[in-house]
Amino acid sequence: MTTIPGLENIDFQKCLFSVSIGNIEGIQVPFLYINYLIMTKEATKRPKDLIDLAELLKIKLIRNTLK
């Protein structure tokens, strides 16, 4: 994969420096910044991505209320 739908104008280094690191069974796993994930889901518009989009928007709302 050389491009990600919705992120064509965002530099790889910018994406790399804004990752969130999660810990899954003791393994550090980088995750794309939630706003970038939302952008990709909005761009693809596949049914399964729209389901993911709804959940990501809920997560973002919860995060914003906890700040």
C-alpha positions as CSV (number, residue, x, y, z in Angstrom):
1,M,0.0,0.0,0.0
2,T,1.6,3.3,-1.1
3,T,-1.3,5.6,-0.1
4,I,-4.1,5.6,2.4
5,P,-7.5,6.9,1.2
6,G,-8.2,10.2,2.9
7,L,-4.6,10.9,3.9
8,E,-3.1,11.5,0.4
9,N,-2.1,15.0,1.4
10,I,-0.6,14.1,4.8
11,D,3.1,13.3,5.0
12,F,4.1,9.9,6.3
13,Q,6.4,11.5,8.9
14,K,3.5,13.5,10.3
15,C,1.5,10.4,10.6
16,L,4.4,8.5,12.2
17,F,5.0,11.2,14.9
18,S,1.3,11.4,15.9
19,V,0.7,7.7,16.5
20,S,-0.8,6.4,19.8
21,I,1.0,3.5,21.3
22,G,-1.1,0.7,22.7
23,N,0.0,-2.3,24.7
24,I,-1.4,-5.6,23.5
25,E,-0.3,-8.6,25.6
26,G,3.0,-6.9,26.3
27,I,3.7,-5.8,22.8
28,Q,3.9,-2.1,22.0
29,V,1.6,-1.5,19.0
30,P,1.4,1.9,17.1
31,F,-2.0,3.1,16.1
32,L,-2.8,5.9,13.6
33,Y,-4.0,9.1,15.3
34,I,-7.7,8.9,15.7
35,N,-8.5,11.9,13.5
36,Y,-6.5,10.3,10.7
37,L,-8.4,7.1,11.2
38,I,-11.6,9.0,11.0
39,M,-10.4,10.6,7.8
40,T,-9.6,7.2,6.2
41,K,-13.0,5.8,7.1
42,E,-14.8,8.8,5.7
43,A,-12.9,8.5,2.5
44,T,-13.5,4.8,1.8
45,K,-17.2,4.7,2.7
46,R,-17.3,0.9,2.6
47,P,-20.1,-0.4,4.8
48,K,-17.7,-1.9,7.3
49,D,-15.7,1.3,7.4
50,L,-18.9,3.3,8.2
51,I,-19.5,1.0,11.2
52,D,-15.9,1.7,12.3
53,L,-16.4,5.4,11.7
54,A,-19.4,5.5,14.0
55,E,-17.4,3.8,16.8
56,L,-14.4,6.1,16.3
57,L,-16.6,9.1,16.6
58,K,-18.0,7.8,19.8
59,I,-14.5,7.2,21.2
60,K,-13.4,10.7,20.1
61,L,-16.5,12.2,21.9
62,I,-15.7,10.2,25.1
63,R,-12.0,11.3,25.0
64,N,-13.1,15.0,24.5
65,T,-15.4,14.8,27.5
66,L,-12.7,13.4,29.7
67,K,-10.3,16.3,29.0
